[in-house]
Amino acid sequence: MKRVTFFVVLIVLVGSLFAKGLMQPTGPDKSLTSPRKASGFMYSSTRDRPAYEFIVDPTTIISSYYDYMPGNYCGLPLRIQPEISNPFGLPAGGAYAIFHTKETATSERRVYYAYIDADGNVTATDPVGVGGEQEGYPGINIDPVTANPIAAWHAPTSANPIWDVLTTYDLFHMMGSPGLWIDKFVSIDNPEVGEPLTGFSDDEFIWPYVYIDSSPLGGDYRRVYISGGNFTTSHGALSQPSENSLIAYADFDTEDMNNQYTLDWNYRTMAQMDAWNAEDPIWMRPFKGCTVADNLVAYAGYVIDNDATISDAFVLINENYGEGPFEYYSSDFIFDQWNPLNEDGTAYLYSSEDTPMTPYIVVQEFGGSGHMNMQFKDNNTKITWSGSMAVTFDALDGNGPGYHYPEWCQFYPKEVVFDLNTHEFSLKDLYIEGADPYDHVPMVPWDLDEDGLVDSFDGAGWPEWVYNWCVFYPNDAFSYNSFKTVTAGNWLVTVWSDGTKAKRFFDGDNSFAAWEATPEIAIIISSDNGETWSEPIFLNANDTPELAGQIPCYVYPGDKIEIISNTPGNYHGKVQLFYLDDNDFGAGCLGTGLNNGGELKYAALDIEFSGPPSSVEHEIIPTVGLLAQNYPNPFNPSTTIKYEIKEAGNVTIKIFNIKGQKIATLVNEYHAANNYTTVWNGTNNNNESVSSGIYFYEMNTGDYTSVKKMILLK
């Protein structure tokens, strides 16, 4: 029987969418071939897999009986502090994790936080708020000045079923330690705040994500954004999920935190997403994340329609701190794929057994890719996100496109990039890649050398193709996918949960029996802004001693890659991880596994990069220089900057404002190895006094670069 009729389970795409160690260089896994493969074609790659080792072995934070998406859908729940908490200069440099959990199988779901100090010790694990209501899906971010976290989550706040978004922040800067959370308050009051914006009285904006960056007010002010997605279905004949977004934003300064203010909130929605929700002119559903950098606020992802004829990458971008219009850009991301004939030319791979010479229409498009975060990269000139594309086809039966082959086992991670200057979209093959992974054409799984010919045929004469399943659980790509990306200058790390080997067993290949309940953490890195990517590091219970006996899933990286070493040929970064070690394969809370919980864990890796980092703030082990925090900080009218030169060479120290504009050069000369001091008196290169605000000072010498913040208060 033909492979397409033997293996394909005809699942309509749209229907599925609504089912709500030691340092070790390793080579690519070459076993992932076609399920009908007997011998012959093997996948190989010219890319290297980076060496790594555990800095912190997997450490239990807390047991949890809520075993699904513990840290939210499209955000980063593990946030790393700056090294110093201001205005008092207290040491920080730890990490906050926020998550929802159930303490027992029958208890309510609650939002907790954990604090991990700079040495990787879990020093605090407690509820964020006080109350017995069902809390969930929290977001968090770190104030870059105080190192205080601001957290938000949704919960019912009255007898009616409407959920509101609650917010609090921890006054770390008061004590230099965690645990002094202020009383929770409502930041998004549903449906009251949404109705004047959308015109609908039943909107419910939940699933909050938190972002903190610069404020248009300048000075000591920062702006916090909370983005919520609409739980209410579309307002039209279809009444389908559409999750248009609302932004709550507020400006604050350190004094506001000292006084424990709940802040003055403003609200806005985006006209494009509101129209999709109103089915004006048609229903569209966006799968998206949000990101903020300086004055830029962006939503990005992909959007589909009801007939599965649209699968577009899109970006909504605002360049005025979230105020005013968002510009909308999109690009068709349904890519034609050729339908190969069998070896004797008598039947197409994708065709009916009754009409084998009538080829189905085959494409590659987004699929199982809704749980991803967004990042700016390349000096905030591009937006990047990672997700997956799958091979689908139109069976020519009148029901339209969207069939999977089979159950998305032809299912591959991609990077999608939007260029803010050219307004162009592009994609890159992350794994598996073709001959040119960066040509904006998805690789063809049966033609990896891209010569237009099938790479190999099996014993029965059918085209062979490389199998891939980049989701930890093999039965529901819509619910269990998770792709996360973090950046540090030109360094990028993308992480996903991979179940390729597990699915091979579930699909009947007993040679993969050892992988029946063994998902993997996949980590892929770039040292050049995503121009090239490595092969994945795979961490799993079978091959990784530190994960022995574990079922790792829902893996989230920390939001910063910290520099460990930065010398030629010795570039290392620290990547922190937060994930669930499940006690049973599947989510008990969704009915796909036992309701016996698991353990939330923290770990940290030292990963080797192939090139140097560009300027980033988190310098751990400097080599040829050492830049100290200025003192006093905040200051008026002058502050002292101490620095050490370990290898003689030219040294520069420059001052930048919060917009990245250079305003002064303090040092630009040759230094012998020694300790030095320079003073900034709050003036620019024209000897003019500058205004109060946040400033950055950057030191460069040899291969060493370090940037630190300081605050001028007049």
N, C-alpha and C positions, 0 to 999 in steps of 0.2 A: 504494500500500500504506500502511496506517496506520503512523504513526510508531512506536507502541509495538512493533509486530511487525517493523518495519524496522530499528530501532536497538537494541532490547534484546538484550543477551547475558544469558541466564538463568544467573546465578551465585548459588548459594545462599550467604547471608551466613555461616552457621556454617561451611560448608566453606572459605570464603576465610579465615576467622580462623586456621586452623591451618596455612596455608602459612607457616610461621615466617619633590658638585659645587658648584657655585655654590649660593648660597642660592636655592632655587627653589620658589615656591608652584606647585602643579600641581592640575589638576582631575581628576575621576573618569574612568576609562576607560569609554566608552559603547559599546564595540564588542562586548561579551560577550552576544550575544543567542542565541536558539535556533539550533541547527545547521541547521534547515530554513528559517531566516529569509531572505526575499528583500529586503524593505525594510519600513520602518514602525517598530514599537516599539523604543525605545532605552532602556536603563537609565540613570537619572540619580539624583543624590543631592543633598540640601540640605546635607550635611555637607562640611566643608572638609578638604583634605589639608594637613597641616602643612608649613611650610617647613623646610628642612634644608640642611646643608652638611657635607662631610667635614672633620673635625679631623685625622684620621690616615687617609691613603689606604690601601687594602688592601695589607698588608705580609706577605710570605711568612715563616712561622715555620719550616716544614720540609716537604720532600717526603714523600709517603706513598703506599704501595701498598695500604693498607687503606682502601677508599673507601666505608665504610658506618658511619654513626653514630659518628664519631670521638670524640665526647665523652660518650658514654653515651646511654641512652634517655630517661629522665624526670628528669634533673637539669640543673644549670647548671655546666658545667665551667670557666667563666671567672669567677673570683672576685676582687673588688677589695679591697685592704687598707684599713684605716683610715690616716689621714695620718701617725700617729705610732706607732712600735713601742715598747711599754713592757716592762720597767721602766726602760730606759736612755734613753728619749726620742729614739730614732733615727728619722730621716725614713723614711717608708714611702710609701704612696699608690699603689703599683704594682698590677699584676694578675698572678695566677697562672692559667695555662691548663693543664689536664691532659687527656691524650688517649691513645688507643692508635694505633700506627702500625706499618707494615712498611717497613723501610729499602729493601728490594728486593722484587721480585715473589715471590721464593722464601724469604725470611727469615721468622723467627718474628714474630708480633705482640707488640710490646712497649709498655709504658706509659712515656710521656715527660711532661715538664713544660716549659713555657716561662714566662719571667718578662718582663713588659712594664713598663717603668718609667713613672713618672707622666707623662712627656712622650710616651709611645707608642712608645718604642724597645724592640725585642726584644733583651734583653741576655743571655739564657741560654736554651738549649734542650738538654736532656740527658735520659737515662733516669732514672727515679725510683729504681728498684731495680737490683740487680746479679743477673743470671741469664739463662739462655737459654730459660726456659719460656715457654709461650704465655700472656701476660698480656693482660687486657682489661677493658673497660667500667669505667673508673675514676670515682670520685667525689671531690670535694674541697670543703673549706670553710676559712674563715679565722678563726683565733682573734681575737676583737675586742680583746684586751689586748696580746698580743705581736705581732700581725700575722703569726704563723706559720701556714702552711697545714698541715692534716692531710689526707692522701690515703689512699684505699683502692681496691683493685682485686681481681679474682679471678685465680687461677692454680693449676695443680696443684703440690702441694708434696711429692709422693712418687710412687712408681712406679705406684700405683693411679690410676684415672681420676678420683677425687674431687677437686673444686676447693675450695680454701679462699679466704677473704678475707684479704689481706695489707694491712698498714697501715704508714705512716711519717709523719714530720712534718719540716719544714725549720726549722732553728734560725735563722731570719731575725733574731730579736731579739738574737742574739749579735753579729752583724757589721753589721747594717743592709743586708745584701745576700743574695741567694738562693744555694742550692747546698750547704748543709750538712745534707743529709738524714740522719737517723739510720738505722741498720740496720733493714730491714723486719722485721716480726713478724706472727704470725698473730693476727687479732682475731676471726674466725669460723672455728672448726675444725669442718669438716664430716666426717661427720654427727654427731659426738659432742655438740655443743652443742644440736642440734635434737631429737634423739631423746627426751630426758626431757620436752620440752615438747609435742611432737606425737604421740609414741608410735610414730613410724616411723623405722626405722634407715637408710633410703636417702635421706632429705631432704638437699638440697644448696642452701644459701642463698648466692646469688652476686649479680651485678649491684649492687654496693654504692653507696649514696648517703650522703654525710656531712653532718651538721648540728651546729653548735656554738651553744650559747646558755647561759643562766644555769643555775646548779646549786642544788638545794635546800639544799646545805651553806652557801651564802652566802659571805661574805668574798671571797677571791681565787679561789674555785673557779668553774669552768665545767663544763658537761656536754657531752660529745661523744656523738653518736648515729651509728651505722652501720646503715642499713637494707638488708637483703638479701632478694631474691626467690627463691622455691623453683624450681629448675630441674627437679626431679622432678615427673612428672605426678601427677594425682589418684590417690588410693588407693581405687579402686572399679572397677566394671565398665567404666566409660567410659575410664578412664586417659587423660585429656586434660589439657593445661596448665592450671594454676590459680594458680601463683605467689603462694601465701600468703607472708607476710612474717615475718621475724625481725628484732628490734632488738637490737643490741649497744650498751650504753651504759656510760660510765665518767666519773667526776668527776676533774678534774685542776686543778692550780694552776700558776703560773709556775715554782715550784721543781721540780715534777715534770718540766717541760720542760728546765730547766737540768740535771737529772740524767739526762735521756734515758730516763725510765721508759717501759715498754710499757703501763702502766696496768692497773688491776684492772677487768675487764670483767664485766658482768652481762648476762643474756639473757632475752628474753621474746618470745612470739608473741601473736597476737590470736585469740581463740576463734572469732570470726565467720569469718575467713579460713581458719582450720584446719578448720572444719566444711565449707567449700566444697571444700577439698582432699580431705577424707575422704568426699566425696559424701554428707554427712549433713545433710539427707535427700536433697539432689540436688547434682550438680556445678554449680558456678558459677565463672566466671572473671572476676576483677577486672582492669580496666585502670586503673592508679592511680599517683599520686605521693604523696610525703610532704612534710611541712613542719613546722617547729618555730619557736615564738616564746615566749620566757620559759618559763612552766610548761606551755604547750600543745604537744601532739604530735598530729598529724592525718594520716590517710590519706584520700584522696578521689579520685574518678573515676567510672567506671561499671562495671556488672557485668552479665554475660549468662548465660543458661542454655543447655542443649544444644539445646532446641527453638526457639531464637530467639523465644520468647514473652515473655521478660523482657529489658528494657534499662533498668536503673535507674541514676539518679545516686545515689551513696552517699557517706557520710562516716563515718569512725571517729575519734572525738575523745577524747583523754585530757587531763585538766587537772591532772595530778600528775607532771610531768616524765617521762612514759612509764611510770610505775609504777601498778599497780592496773588496774582495768577500763577498757576503751575502750567508749564509748557508740556504738551504731550507729544511723544515720539513713539513710533511702533514700526515693526518690520515683520513680514511674513516669515515664520520659522517652520513651515512645512516643506521639507526637502524631498524631491523626487529621488527614488532609488530604483535602479534597474532590476528587473525580475529575471533571474537567471534560468536558463534551460538546464535540464539534466544532461548527463554526459553524452547520451546518444541523440539528443536533440528532439526527443519525442514528447516532452512535457515540461511546463514551467513549474518552478518550485512553488510559487503561489498561484494555484489554480484549482479548479474543481476536478475531481476524478472523472466526472462525466465529460468535461470539455477541457482536457489537459493542455490543449494548444491555445486556449483563451486566457491570457495572463490577467491576473488581478492587478489593480493599480497599487503600487507599493511606495510608501513614503517613510521618512524618519521625522518624528516630531516630538515635542515635549510630552512627557508622561511620568507619573510618579515622582513629581518634582516640586511639590508645593511647600515644603518646609525648609526654606533657605533664607539666609540673611544677605543683606547687601553691604558692599564696602566701596568707598572711594579708593582709587589708587593712582599712581603716577602723578604725584603732586596735585591731586584732586581734579585731574583732567579726564578721568575715566571712572565709570561705575562697573564693578565686577560682581558676579554671583555664580555659584556653582549649582548644577542640577543635573537632570538626566534627560536623554532623548531615547525613544523606543521605536522599533520598526513596527509599523501598522500597515493595514491594507484595506482596500475596498473590495469586497467579495462580489461586487456587481449584482447584488441581489435586490437592489432597490432601497436598501436600508442605509445607504451612505457609507462613508469611511469610518474607520475607528476600530477594526478588529485587530487583536494582538496576536503575535506569533511567537511561540505559544506562551501565553500569560506573561508577556514581556521578558522572556529569557534573552531576547536580543535587546538589551537595555543597558545604556552606556553613559557614564558621567561626562559632562561637558563644562567648560567655562564659557559664560556669555559676557561680553564686554560691550559697553556703550561709550563712545567717544563724545565728550561734551563739546568739543570744538567742531568736529565734522558731522555730528549727529548720526553717525553710522553704527550699526550693530555688527558684531562678529562673534564667531564661536570657535572653540578649540577643543579637540579630542583630548580628554584627560587620560582615559583608560577604558577600553583598549584604543590605541591610536592607529591611524593608517600611515601611509608613506609620508604624508605631509599633514601633521595634526593641526596645523595653524592656518589652513587655507580657507576657512569659513565654509567648508563642505564636510558634513558628517562622514566619517569613514564608513565604508561598506563592509559589513562583517564577513562576507565571503570573498572580498577582494582587497585585502589589506595592503598589497603592493600597488594598488591603484593603476593597474595596467589594462583595466577593462575586461579582464578574463577571470573566471572563477579560479581561486587559488588551488583547490583540490576537490576531489569527489570521493565519496565513501564507496564501500564494496558494492552497493546497489546502484551506484551511478548518480547519487544525489549530491548537489553542492554542499560542501561543508562550510561551517561558519563558526565564529568564535562566540562562545556562550558567556553571558555576563548578567549578573543580578545585583545591582548596587543598593540593596535594601536588606535589612537584617532578617526579616521574616519572609518566607517565600510565598505567602498566600494573599497578601494585600499591599500592593505597592502604593496605593493611594494613602493609606493610613500610616505606614511605617517608614516612609522615606525621610531622610534627614541629611542635609548638606550644609556645611558651615565653612566660612572662609574668614581668615583674619590676616591683617597686613601689618607690616612695620617697615616704613620706607619702601624699598624695592623688594623686600622679602614678603612672600605670601605662603600661607598654609591653608590647604583645603582638607576637610575631614568628612568622611561619611561612614555609615554602618553598612557593611557588605555581607551578603548572604549567598554569594555565587556557589560556593562549595556545598553549603547546606541545601540549596535548591536542587543541585545536581542529585543529591540523595533523594529528596522528596519527589523528583521526577523519575526515579526508578534506577539510578545508577548506583549499585551497591558498592562500587569501588570508592565511593565517598561516604560510606557508612559512618566513619569516624567524625564526620562533620554534621551529623543529623541535627544536633542542637548546639552548634558552634559557630555563631556569627563572628565577624571580624571587624576590628577598627581599621579603616583605611586612612592613611595620611599621605598626602602628596604635597610637594613643596616646589616653590620657584624662587630663584635668586635674582630675577631680572624683570620684576613687575609683571610676571605671567607671560613673558615672551616665549619662554620654554618651561616645561614642567618635568619633574622627576617621575620615575615609576613609584607606585605606592609602597609605603611601609605597611605591612599587614600584621596586626597584633591580635592574637587569638589564644584560646586555651590549649590548643594542641602544640603550638610551636613557640609560644612566648612564656617562659617560666613564671614571670611575674603575674600572668593572667591564668595560671593553672586552675581548673575547676570553675572558671567564670563564664557567664553568658553576658558579654558586654553589649549594650545597645544604647540608643539615644545619646551619642557622644557629642559633647560640646567642647570646643577649644576655648581657652581663655582669650580675652579680647586683645591681648598684646603679646607679641613675640619679643622676649627680652634678650639682649645681646649678652652672650657669655664670653665669647672671644672674637677678636676682630683684628687678626694679623694675617698677612698673605699665606694662603693655603691652610688657614686654621680659623674658619668662620663657623661659629656655633651659636645657636639660638635656643632659648628655653621656651618650650611649648607646654602649657598646662592643660589638663583635661578634666572634665567632669562628666560622669556617665552613670548609668544604672547597670549594676550587675544583677541580672534577674535570677530568681530561683527556679524559674520554669520558662521554657522557650515559648514566648508569646505574652500577650497582655491579658492578665486575668480580669482587669477592669473593663476590657472590651469583649470578653468572652472567648478569647483565642488562646488561653492558657489557664493554668491553675491559679486560684486566688491565694497564693502563698508568698507574695511579695518578693522583695529583693533588697539590695543594699546600694545606696548612693555612694559613689567613690570619687576620690580625687587622686590624680597622679600628675607627674611632671617629667618631661623628656628633654634630654639634650640631643638636638638634631644638627647634623653637619650640613651647612649650606655650601654651594659651589662657588659663591662669590661674595664680595663684601656688602654689608648693608649700607644704605644711604642714611642720612641723619635721622636718628630716632631718639626718643627721650630716655628710654630705659637702658642705661649703661650699667652692667653688673661688674665686669672685671676689665677695667681699662688696662692697656698694655704700655703704650709709650707716653701716656699722659693721664692726668687726673684732675677733673674740674670739680670744685667743691660748691656747695650751696652758698649763695651770697648771704652776707650778714651785715646789718639786720635785714629782715624780710618779714613783713612789709617795711619800707624805709621812706624817709624824708629828711633831708634832701639828697643824701648820698648813701651808697652801700659799697661794701668791700667784697671783692671776689678773689678768692685764693685758688691757686692752681699749681700743679706739680708737673714738671717736664722730666721724663725718665730717659728719653733719648734726644740728643741735641737736634735742632731743626727749626724751621720757620713755624711760628705760632701766630694764629689770629684769634681774637675774641671780638665778636660783633654783637650788637644789640638789634633786636627786631621787635616790632609791635605785634599786636595780636592778629593783624592782617598779613603777617609775613613780610612786611616792608622793612628793609634795613634802615635804621635811623642813626646809628653811630658805630664807629670802629674804635675799640679801646686799645687793642694790641695788634700789631702787624710787623713782626720783626723776628730775627733769629735769636733763639734762646739756647744756652747750654743747659745740661741736665741740672735742675735745681728746683727750689720752691719759690713761687712768685706771688705777688699781690698787685691787683689793679683796683682802682676806685671809679665808679660811675656816679656822676653828680646829677643825673637826671636831665641831661641836655643832649641835643642831637649834634650832628657833625658841623652845624652852623652855630653852635654854642647857644642855641635857643632852648629854653626850658620846655619839656614835654609835659603832657597832661597826665593826671592820675590814670592808672590802669595796669593791666597785665602786660609784662614784657618778657622776652626770651633772650637769653644770652648763649651764644654758640661758640665753642672752642674747637679749633681744628689744628692738628699737628700730625704730620705723617699720615698714618692710616686711622688715627684716632679722631673721632668726632663725638661731642657730647653737647646736649642742649638742656638747659634748665630754665624754670620759670622764676620770675620775681614780680613783686607788686610794689608800685609807687603809689603811696597814699599821701595827698597833700591836705 
